[in-house]
Amino acid sequence: MPKSAARKTARKARKTAATALTDMSTAEATVETLLSHGIRTVYALPGVHNDHLFDAFARSGDRLSVVHTRHEQGAAYMALGAALATGQRQAYSVVPGPGLLNSGAALLTAYSMNAPVLALIGQIPADAIGRDQGHLHEIKDQSGILSRLVDHTTLLKKPAEAPAKTARAIRAMAQGRPGPAALECAMDVWGERGPVGPIPAPAAAPAPRIDEDAVRRAARMLGKARRVLIIAGGGALDASPEVTLLSDLLQAPVMSYRRGGGVLDGRNPFSVNLPLGRDLWGEADAVLAIGTRLFYPATQWGTDRDLKVIRVDATKEGASRLHKPDVALIGDAAPVLRRLIDAVARTNPRRAERGDEMRQRQARMRARLAKLAPQIAFLEAIRAELPEHGIYVDEVTQVGFAARLAFPVYKPRTFLSPGYQDNLGWGYATALGAQHARSDVPVVSINGDGGFMFTASELATAMRHRIPLTAIVFADGAFGNVRRIQQEHYGNRLIASDLANPDFVKFAQSFGARGVRARSPEELRMALREAFKAGEPSVIEVPVGAMPSPWEFLHMPPVRGASKR
């Protein structure tokens, strides 16, 4: 090529590159990347470290909604609730140091529940990070703290890198084991301006290759088994049709506990709770575990050579974390199960129909659970009024424990429970996020009086943003579970378990919310019906006394192996 032509080509390339660059701040580039990836809401509490970021939020106009809360934990829990209810990525933003730590319980819970929550965390001035100078909200090794709470974290250092790093963080939340991610940015870097390249479009994460040989081995193993048990966890939420079909093909009961609720419709006699699942674990010769840690079976119920275990998990590490399976199928549950269904259909023998057996076993289980009649009566009232697509948000309370055993769940993502963190007080703010993200369905938040007060101030958020969440507060004047343990195991030496409560009806009304009191399951049904019809933030106080213990149905001895008793 002649030199003149080469120079002309180079000038054209530089001109093209220049026109592709836009002068933007780091905050503006970050916000544009969020928008390009479908994140349209940020749950947030402002502060000086994030002023430039919030200005970018404002400049985005009606393309982005900012829901501001009264506490950082409220912002993070709302993002968590929105993520759990929709299965979609959600974002929150808080200042560094105390702001991060205040949101930490929610971020930890997002990690334990594989929830795609993106944390946008401010930082002190860039040149002061790590120098221990005493800046406002400075904290030692904030990045290290974040790395223990999320799967992916990075620090934005200049405008040009913001789109790529933000897009990478968003992609990371769906790669392999789903989970949260975090972006940090110094307060001065948020506002720094410079040339920024094109905003990246969403890119689908590459699907892991399905091991066809493992699928065939799993199908043969299931075909030989006489009594198959399926266990469905949170990783099966997007594979409900496949699990339902496999259950029918194999005449296999499906046990789900909390996270997997609704994967198989709770009205199906093959949908079983934890204690009935344990009984079936003892009888099974093959288990298909889908998107679950398999914690209770692997650590409490026992295993032996007679039980074949097939795991479907997002990662190889997850599949063998507690117990090495006989076959591991790695990948997203739905496509893996579709391959497995095809293979099973070719090798599966004709099986005897177990419907009558399962209906009889369900009836016997209901009789066993009659011990929890006070809790179950309230749960039946809630189930009767909550539509089948309505969302129930669990809490660490006496009614909540019983719900994990006796609340029928009809659809995936309609029973939200805090997983193995089981953190008291998560419920109200998490439910607020679920209701904001799913304005098309009613959401019920159940609470004890102890847990409700953790985030009850977010009633102000419900009123400010007109979020029509209905909260039920079962008030017994105590941390009821703590009190029972002290009574039963520590000679009734009660300490730090009693509570001083407000009048919850007047408390709600003081915010301008609806506040009513229901003294029976029948009155609760009426109060729920009226709350759903009103479409306003509502609190229903239900005075209760001590309730029967659920623990014999939750922590159960082994049924297999050498330690069986």
C-alpha positions as CSV (number, residue, x, y, z in Angstrom):
1,M,0.0,0.0,0.0
2,P,1.4,3.5,-0.8
3,K,2.4,5.6,2.2
4,S,-0.2,8.2,1.4
5,A,-3.0,5.6,1.3
6,A,-1.7,4.1,4.6
7,R,-1.7,7.5,6.2
8,K,-5.3,8.1,5.0
9,T,-6.4,4.7,6.3
10,A,-4.8,5.5,9.7
11,R,-6.5,8.9,9.9
12,K,-9.8,7.3,9.0
13,A,-9.3,4.6,11.7
14,R,-8.4,7.3,14.3
15,K,-11.5,9.3,13.3
16,T,-13.7,6.3,13.6
17,A,-12.2,5.4,17.0
18,A,-12.7,9.0,18.2
19,T,-16.3,9.1,17.1
20,A,-16.9,5.8,19.0
21,L,-15.7,7.5,22.3
22,T,-18.0,9.5,24.5
23,D,-17.0,11.9,27.3
24,M,-18.5,10.4,30.4
25,S,-17.9,10.2,34.1
26,T,-17.2,6.8,35.7
27,A,-20.7,7.0,37.3
28,E,-22.4,7.7,34.1
29,A,-20.6,4.9,32.3
30,T,-21.6,2.5,35.1
31,V,-25.2,3.6,35.0
32,E,-25.4,3.2,31.2
33,T,-24.0,-0.3,31.5
34,L,-26.6,-1.2,34.2
35,L,-29.3,0.0,31.8
36,S,-27.9,-1.8,28.8
37,H,-28.1,-5.1,30.9
38,G,-31.7,-4.6,31.9
39,I,-31.2,-3.3,35.4
40,R,-33.8,-0.6,35.8
41,T,-34.0,-0.2,39.5
42,V,-31.4,0.6,42.2
43,Y,-32.4,0.2,45.9
44,A,-30.2,2.8,47.6
45,L,-29.4,5.0,50.5
46,P,-27.4,8.1,49.5
47,G,-24.3,9.6,51.0
48,V,-21.4,11.9,50.2
49,H,-19.2,9.1,48.9
50,N,-21.7,8.3,46.2
51,D,-22.9,11.8,45.3
52,H,-21.6,11.6,41.7
53,L,-23.3,8.2,41.3
54,F,-26.6,9.5,42.5
55,D,-26.3,12.5,40.1
56,A,-25.8,10.0,37.3
57,F,-28.9,8.2,38.5
58,A,-30.8,11.5,38.3
59,R,-29.4,12.3,34.8
60,S,-30.7,8.9,33.5
61,G,-34.2,10.2,33.9
62,D,-37.1,7.8,33.8
63,R,-35.0,5.0,32.4
64,L,-33.9,4.2,36.0
65,S,-35.8,4.1,39.2
66,V,-34.1,4.7,42.5
67,V,-35.9,3.4,45.6
68,H,-34.4,5.0,48.6
69,T,-34.7,3.3,52.0
70,R,-34.3,4.4,55.7
71,H,-31.4,2.0,56.4
72,E,-28.7,0.4,54.4
73,Q,-29.9,-3.1,55.4
74,G,-33.3,-2.1,53.9
75,A,-31.7,-1.3,50.6
76,A,-29.8,-4.5,50.4
77,Y,-32.7,-6.7,51.6
78,M,-35.0,-5.1,49.0
79,A,-32.6,-5.9,46.2
80,L,-32.4,-9.5,47.6
81,G,-36.2,-9.8,47.7
82,A,-36.5,-8.5,44.1
83,A,-33.9,-10.9,42.9
84,L,-35.5,-13.9,44.7
85,A,-39.0,-13.1,43.4
86,T,-38.0,-12.5,39.8
87,G,-34.8,-14.5,39.3
88,Q,-33.4,-11.4,37.6
89,R,-30.3,-9.4,38.5
90,Q,-31.0,-6.5,41.0
91,A,-28.7,-3.7,42.3
92,Y,-28.3,-1.7,45.5
93,S,-26.0,1.1,46.5
94,V,-24.6,2.3,49.8
95,V,-21.6,4.2,51.2
96,P,-18.5,2.5,52.3
97,G,-17.5,1.4,55.8
98,P,-20.7,1.5,58.0
99,G,-22.9,1.5,54.9
100,L,-21.3,-1.7,53.6
101,L,-21.4,-3.4,57.0
102,N,-25.0,-2.4,57.6
103,S,-25.9,-4.1,54.3
104,G,-23.6,-7.1,54.9
105,A,-26.2,-9.5,56.3
106,A,-28.3,-9.2,53.2
107,L,-25.2,-9.6,51.0
108,L,-24.2,-12.7,52.9
109,T,-27.7,-14.0,52.6
110,A,-27.6,-13.4,48.8
111,Y,-24.4,-15.4,48.6
112,S,-25.9,-18.3,50.6
113,M,-29.1,-18.3,48.4
114,N,-27.3,-17.9,45.1
115,A,-29.2,-14.6,44.4
116,P,-28.0,-12.3,41.7
117,V,-27.5,-9.1,43.7
118,L,-25.1,-6.4,42.5
119,A,-23.7,-4.2,45.3
120,L,-22.5,-0.7,44.2
121,I,-20.2,0.4,47.1
122,G,-18.6,3.7,47.5
123,Q,-15.0,4.3,48.7
124,I,-12.8,7.0,50.3
125,P,-10.6,9.1,47.9
126,A,-8.6,6.9,45.6
127,D,-5.2,8.1,46.8
128,A,-6.1,7.3,50.4
129,I,-7.3,3.8,50.0
130,G,-5.3,1.4,52.2
131,R,-3.3,4.2,54.0
132,D,-5.3,4.3,57.3
133,Q,-5.5,8.0,57.4
134,G,-8.8,8.3,59.1
135,H,-11.1,9.4,56.3
136,L,-14.8,9.4,56.8
137,H,-16.1,5.8,56.6
138,E,-12.7,4.4,56.0
139,I,-12.4,0.7,56.8
140,K,-9.4,-1.6,56.7
141,D,-9.4,-3.8,53.5
142,Q,-12.9,-3.1,52.3
143,S,-12.2,-5.1,49.2
144,G,-11.2,-8.1,51.3
145,I,-14.4,-7.9,53.3
146,L,-16.4,-7.8,50.1
147,S,-14.5,-10.8,48.6
148,R,-15.8,-13.0,51.5
149,L,-19.4,-12.0,50.8
150,V,-19.7,-12.2,47.0
151,D,-18.4,-14.3,44.2
152,H,-16.9,-11.4,42.2
153,T,-15.6,-8.0,43.2
154,T,-13.6,-5.3,41.5
155,L,-12.6,-1.6,42.0
156,L,-13.4,0.9,39.3
157,K,-10.3,3.1,38.8
158,K,-11.2,5.3,35.8
159,P,-14.1,6.0,33.4
160,A,-12.8,4.0,30.5
161,E,-12.8,0.7,32.4
162,A,-16.3,1.2,34.0
163,P,-18.4,-0.4,31.2
164,A,-16.2,-3.5,30.8
165,K,-15.8,-4.1,34.6
166,T,-19.5,-3.5,35.3
167,A,-20.5,-5.9,32.5
168,R,-18.1,-8.5,33.8
169,A,-19.6,-8.2,37.3
170,I,-23.1,-8.6,35.9
171,R,-22.1,-11.6,33.8
172,A,-20.4,-13.2,36.8
173,M,-23.6,-13.3,38.7
174,A,-25.0,-15.9,36.3
175,Q,-21.8,-17.9,35.5
176,G,-21.4,-21.3,37.2
177,R,-22.8,-21.0,40.7
178,P,-25.1,-17.9,40.6
179,G,-24.6,-15.3,43.3
180,P,-23.9,-11.7,44.1
181,A,-21.1,-9.4,42.9
182,A,-19.8,-6.0,44.0
183,L,-18.3,-2.9,42.4
184,E,-16.3,-0.4,44.5
185,C,-15.5,3.1,43.4
186,A,-13.7,5.9,45.1
187,M,-15.8,9.1,45.7
188,D,-13.5,11.2,43.4
189,V,-13.4,8.5,40.7
190,W,-17.2,8.4,40.4
191,G,-17.1,12.0,39.1
192,E,-13.9,11.7,37.1
193,R,-14.6,12.3,33.3
194,G,-12.9,10.8,30.3
195,P,-13.3,9.1,26.9
196,V,-15.5,6.0,27.2
197,G,-15.9,3.4,24.5
198,P,-19.2,1.8,23.4
199,I,-21.4,0.4,26.2
200,P,-21.3,-3.4,26.0
201,A,-24.4,-5.3,25.2
202,P,-25.5,-8.2,27.4
203,A,-23.6,-11.4,26.5
204,A,-25.0,-14.8,27.4
205,A,-22.8,-16.9,29.6
206,P,-21.5,-20.0,27.7
207,A,-23.4,-23.0,28.6
208,P,-21.3,-25.8,30.1
209,R,-21.0,-28.9,27.8
210,I,-23.4,-31.6,29.0
211,D,-21.6,-34.9,29.6
212,E,-23.7,-37.3,27.5
213,D,-22.0,-40.3,29.0
214,A,-22.9,-39.2,32.5
215,V,-26.5,-38.6,31.3
216,R,-26.6,-42.2,30.0
217,R,-25.2,-43.6,33.2
218,A,-27.7,-41.6,35.3
219,A,-30.6,-42.8,33.1
220,R,-29.5,-46.4,33.5
221,M,-29.2,-46.0,37.3
222,L,-32.6,-44.5,37.5
223,G,-34.1,-47.1,35.2
224,K,-32.8,-49.9,37.5
225,A,-34.1,-48.3,40.7
226,R,-37.4,-49.4,42.1
227,R,-38.0,-46.4,44.4
228,V,-36.6,-43.1,43.3
229,L,-36.7,-39.9,45.4
230,I,-36.2,-36.5,43.7
231,I,-34.9,-33.7,45.9
232,A,-35.3,-30.2,44.4
233,G,-33.5,-27.1,45.8
234,G,-33.2,-23.5,44.7
235,G,-31.2,-24.6,41.6
236,A,-34.3,-26.3,40.3
237,L,-36.6,-23.2,40.3
238,D,-36.3,-22.7,36.5
239,A,-36.8,-26.4,35.8
240,S,-40.3,-27.0,37.1
241,P,-41.7,-28.6,33.9
242,E,-38.8,-30.9,33.7
243,V,-39.0,-32.0,37.3
244,T,-42.7,-32.5,37.0
245,L,-42.3,-34.8,34.0
246,L,-39.5,-36.8,35.6
247,S,-41.6,-37.3,38.7
248,D,-44.3,-38.7,36.6
249,L,-42.0,-40.9,34.5
250,L,-40.2,-42.3,37.5
251,Q,-43.3,-42.3,39.8
252,A,-40.9,-40.4,42.1
253,P,-41.9,-38.2,45.0
254,V,-40.3,-34.8,45.0
255,M,-39.0,-33.4,48.3
256,S,-38.4,-29.6,48.5
257,Y,-37.6,-27.7,51.6
258,R,-37.9,-23.9,51.5
259,R,-35.8,-22.9,48.5
260,G,-37.3,-25.5,46.1
261,G,-40.9,-24.9,47.2
262,G,-43.3,-24.9,44.2
263,V,-40.9,-26.7,41.8
264,L,-43.6,-29.4,42.0
265,D,-47.0,-28.0,42.7
266,G,-47.8,-28.5,46.3
267,R,-51.3,-29.9,45.4
268,N,-49.6,-32.8,43.7
269,P,-49.5,-35.8,46.1
270,F,-45.9,-36.5,45.0
271,S,-44.9,-33.1,46.5
272,V,-43.5,-34.0,49.9
273,N,-42.2,-32.1,52.9
274,L,-39.0,-32.6,54.9
275,P,-40.1,-35.3,57.4
276,L,-41.9,-37.3,54.7
277,G,-38.9,-36.8,52.5
278,R,-36.7,-38.3,55.3
279,D,-39.0,-41.4,55.5
280,L,-38.7,-41.8,51.7
281,W,-34.9,-41.3,51.9
282,G,-34.7,-44.3,54.1
283,E,-36.6,-46.4,51.6
284,A,-35.1,-45.1,48.3
285,D,-32.6,-47.0,46.3
286,A,-31.8,-43.9,44.1
287,V,-31.9,-40.2,44.7
288,L,-31.9,-37.5,42.0
289,A,-30.8,-34.3,43.8
290,I,-31.3,-31.2,41.6
291,G,-29.8,-27.8,42.5
292,T,-29.6,-28.6,46.3
293,R,-26.8,-28.8,48.8
294,L,-28.4,-32.0,50.1
295,F,-27.5,-30.7,53.6
296,Y,-30.0,-32.5,55.8
297,P,-29.8,-35.9,54.0
298,A,-26.0,-35.9,53.7
299,T,-25.3,-34.6,57.3
300,Q,-28.2,-36.0,59.3
301,W,-30.1,-38.8,57.6
302,G,-27.2,-41.1,56.7
303,T,-26.1,-42.9,53.5
304,D,-25.0,-46.4,52.6
305,R,-24.0,-48.6,49.7
306,D,-27.6,-49.4,48.8
307,L,-28.4,-45.8,47.9
308,K,-27.3,-44.4,44.5
309,V,-27.1,-40.6,44.4
310,I,-27.2,-38.6,41.2
311,R,-26.5,-34.9,41.5
312,V,-27.4,-32.1,39.1
313,D,-25.4,-29.0,40.1
314,A,-24.0,-25.8,38.5
315,T,-20.4,-26.8,39.4
316,K,-18.3,-29.9,40.0
317,E,-17.3,-28.5,43.4
318,G,-20.9,-28.1,44.4
319,A,-21.9,-31.6,43.3
320,S,-19.4,-33.2,45.7
321,R,-19.3,-30.7,48.6
322,L,-20.9,-32.9,51.2
323,H,-21.1,-36.3,49.6
324,K,-19.5,-37.7,46.5
325,P,-22.3,-38.7,44.1
326,D,-22.4,-41.8,42.0
327,V,-23.0,-39.6,39.0
328,A,-22.6,-35.8,38.7
329,L,-24.4,-33.9,35.9
330,I,-23.0,-30.4,35.6
331,G,-24.9,-27.4,34.2
332,D,-28.1,-25.5,34.4
333,A,-30.9,-27.8,35.6
334,A,-33.4,-27.3,32.8
335,P,-31.3,-28.3,29.8
336,V,-29.5,-31.1,31.8
337,L,-32.9,-32.6,32.9
338,R,-34.2,-32.4,29.3
339,R,-31.3,-34.6,28.2
340,L,-32.0,-36.9,31.1
341,I,-35.7,-37.1,30.3
342,D,-34.9,-38.3,26.8
343,A,-32.5,-40.9,28.1
344,V,-34.8,-42.1,30.8
345,A,-37.7,-42.4,28.3
346,R,-35.6,-44.9,26.3
347,T,-34.6,-47.1,29.3
348,N,-37.3,-46.6,31.9
349,P,-39.4,-49.7,32.7
350,R,-43.1,-49.6,33.1
351,R,-43.7,-48.6,36.7
352,A,-46.6,-49.1,39.1
353,E,-48.6,-46.0,39.7
354,R,-47.9,-44.7,43.2
355,G,-50.6,-42.0,43.4
356,D,-52.8,-43.8,46.0
357,E,-49.8,-44.6,48.1
358,M,-48.6,-41.0,48.2
359,R,-52.1,-39.7,49.0
360,Q,-52.3,-42.1,52.0
361,R,-48.8,-41.1,53.1
362,Q,-49.7,-37.4,52.8
363,A,-52.8,-38.0,55.0
364,R,-50.7,-39.7,57.7
365,M,-48.2,-36.8,57.6
366,R,-51.0,-34.3,58.1
367,A,-52.1,-36.3,61.1
368,R,-48.5,-36.1,62.5
369,L,-48.4,-32.4,61.9
370,A,-51.6,-31.8,63.8
371,K,-49.4,-31.2,66.8
372,L,-48.7,-27.8,65.2
373,A,-52.4,-27.0,64.9
374,P,-52.2,-23.3,66.2
375,Q,-49.6,-22.4,63.5
376,I,-51.2,-24.4,60.8
377,A,-54.6,-22.7,61.4
378,F,-53.0,-19.3,60.6
379,L,-51.2,-20.8,57.6
380,E,-54.4,-22.2,56.2
381,A,-55.9,-18.7,56.5
382,I,-53.1,-17.2,54.6
383,R,-53.1,-19.9,51.9
384,A,-56.9,-19.5,51.5
385,E,-56.5,-15.7,50.7
386,L,-53.2,-15.6,48.9
387,P,-53.6,-16.3,45.1
388,E,-51.6,-19.2,43.7
389,H,-49.1,-16.8,42.1
390,G,-49.0,-14.7,45.3
391,I,-45.7,-14.6,47.2
392,Y,-45.2,-15.7,50.8
393,V,-42.1,-14.4,52.5
394,D,-40.9,-16.5,55.4
395,E,-39.3,-15.4,58.7
396,V,-37.5,-16.9,61.6
397,T,-40.6,-17.3,63.8
398,Q,-42.9,-20.0,65.1
399,V,-45.4,-19.7,62.2
400,G,-42.5,-19.5,59.8
401,F,-41.0,-22.8,61.1
402,A,-44.3,-24.5,60.6
403,A,-44.8,-23.0,57.2
404,R,-41.6,-24.8,56.0
405,L,-43.5,-28.0,56.8
406,A,-47.1,-27.3,56.1
407,F,-47.6,-24.4,53.7
408,P,-48.6,-25.6,50.2
409,V,-46.6,-23.8,47.5
410,Y,-48.0,-23.9,44.0
411,K,-45.5,-22.1,41.9
412,P,-41.7,-21.5,41.9
413,R,-40.4,-18.3,43.5
414,T,-43.5,-17.8,45.6
415,F,-42.1,-19.1,48.9
416,L,-39.1,-17.0,49.9
417,S,-37.1,-18.2,52.9
418,P,-33.7,-17.1,54.1
419,G,-31.8,-20.3,53.5
420,Y,-29.0,-21.6,55.7
421,Q,-28.3,-18.1,57.1
422,D,-31.8,-18.1,58.6
423,N,-31.2,-14.6,59.7
424,L,-33.8,-13.1,62.1
425,G,-35.3,-9.9,60.8
426,W,-34.7,-10.3,57.1
427,G,-38.4,-10.7,56.3
428,Y,-40.1,-7.3,56.1
429,A,-37.5,-5.5,54.0
430,T,-37.0,-8.5,51.7
431,A,-40.7,-8.8,51.2
432,L,-40.8,-5.1,50.4
433,G,-38.4,-5.7,47.5
434,A,-40.3,-8.7,46.3
435,Q,-43.5,-6.7,46.3
436,H,-41.9,-3.7,44.5
437,A,-40.5,-6.0,41.8
438,R,-43.7,-8.1,41.5
439,S,-46.3,-5.4,41.6
440,D,-48.6,-7.7,39.6
441,V,-49.2,-10.1,42.6
442,P,-49.9,-9.7,46.3
443,V,-47.0,-10.4,48.7
444,V,-47.4,-11.5,52.3
445,S,-44.6,-11.0,54.8
446,I,-45.0,-13.0,58.0
447,N,-43.0,-11.9,61.1
448,G,-42.6,-12.4,64.7
449,D,-42.6,-9.3,66.9
450,G,-38.9,-9.7,67.4
451,G,-37.9,-10.0,63.8
452,F,-40.3,-7.3,62.5
453,M,-38.6,-4.6,64.5
454,F,-35.3,-5.2,62.7
455,T,-36.6,-3.4,59.6
456,A,-40.0,-2.0,60.6
457,S,-38.7,1.5,59.9
458,E,-39.0,0.6,56.2
459,L,-42.7,1.2,56.6
460,A,-41.6,4.7,55.7
461,T,-40.2,3.3,52.4
462,A,-43.4,1.4,51.7
463,M,-45.4,4.7,52.1
464,R,-42.9,6.9,50.2
465,H,-42.9,4.6,47.2
466,R,-46.5,3.3,47.6
467,I,-45.5,-0.4,47.8
468,P,-48.7,-2.3,48.8
469,L,-47.0,-5.0,51.0
470,T,-49.1,-6.8,53.6
471,A,-47.2,-7.7,56.7
472,I,-48.5,-10.0,59.4
473,V,-46.9,-9.6,62.9
474,F,-47.4,-12.6,65.2
475,A,-46.8,-10.9,68.6
476,D,-46.0,-13.1,71.6
477,G,-43.9,-10.5,73.5
478,A,-40.7,-12.6,73.2
479,F,-38.0,-14.1,71.0
480,G,-40.2,-17.3,71.2
481,N,-37.6,-19.8,70.1
482,V,-35.0,-18.5,72.5
483,R,-37.5,-18.6,75.3
484,R,-38.5,-22.2,74.6
485,I,-34.9,-23.4,74.5
486,Q,-34.2,-21.7,77.9
487,Q,-37.4,-23.2,79.3
488,E,-36.7,-26.7,78.1
489,H,-32.9,-27.0,78.3
490,Y,-31.7,-24.4,80.9
491,G,-34.1,-24.9,83.8
492,N,-36.4,-22.1,82.8
493,R,-33.7,-19.5,83.5
494,L,-35.0,-16.9,81.2
495,I,-32.7,-14.1,80.0
496,A,-32.8,-11.6,77.1
497,S,-35.8,-13.2,75.5
498,D,-38.6,-10.8,76.6
499,L,-39.6,-7.9,74.4
500,A,-41.2,-4.4,74.9
501,N,-43.4,-3.8,71.9
502,P,-45.3,-0.9,70.5
503,D,-48.9,-1.2,69.6
504,F,-48.3,-2.4,66.1
505,V,-51.6,-1.2,64.8
506,K,-50.9,2.4,66.0
507,F,-47.3,2.0,64.8
508,A,-48.4,1.3,61.2
509,Q,-51.0,4.1,61.4
510,S,-48.4,6.6,62.5
511,F,-46.7,6.1,59.1
512,G,-50.1,6.5,57.3
513,A,-50.2,2.7,56.6
514,R,-53.2,0.5,57.2
515,G,-53.1,-1.1,60.7
516,V,-55.5,-3.7,61.9
517,R,-55.6,-6.4,64.5
518,A,-56.8,-10.0,64.0
519,R,-57.2,-12.3,67.0
520,S,-58.1,-15.6,65.2
521,P,-57.4,-17.3,61.9
522,E,-60.9,-16.3,60.7
523,E,-60.2,-12.6,61.5
524,L,-56.9,-13.0,59.7
525,R,-58.6,-14.2,56.6
526,M,-60.9,-11.2,56.6
527,A,-58.0,-8.8,57.3
528,L,-55.9,-10.2,54.4
529,R,-58.9,-10.0,52.0
530,E,-59.4,-6.3,52.9
531,A,-55.6,-5.6,52.7
532,F,-55.3,-7.1,49.2
533,K,-58.4,-5.2,48.0
534,A,-57.1,-1.9,49.4
535,G,-53.7,-2.2,47.7
536,E,-51.9,-0.1,50.3
537,P,-49.1,-0.8,52.8
538,S,-50.7,-2.8,55.6
539,V,-49.8,-4.3,58.9
540,I,-51.9,-6.9,60.6
541,E,-51.1,-7.6,64.2
542,V,-52.0,-11.1,65.5
543,P,-51.6,-11.5,69.3
544,V,-50.5,-15.0,70.1
545,G,-49.2,-17.0,73.0
546,A,-46.6,-19.7,73.1
547,M,-46.9,-22.3,70.3
548,P,-46.0,-25.9,70.0
549,S,-42.4,-26.8,69.1
550,P,-41.7,-27.8,65.4
551,W,-38.2,-29.1,66.0
552,E,-39.0,-32.8,66.1
553,F,-40.0,-32.4,62.4
554,L,-36.9,-30.4,61.4
555,H,-34.0,-32.1,63.1
556,M,-34.4,-35.8,62.8
557,P,-32.1,-38.8,63.4
558,P,-30.5,-41.0,60.7
559,V,-32.5,-43.5,58.8
560,R,-29.6,-45.1,56.9
561,G,-26.1,-46.3,57.4
562,A,-24.2,-47.5,60.4
563,S,-25.4,-44.7,62.6
564,K,-29.1,-45.5,61.9
565,R,-31.2,-45.6,65.0
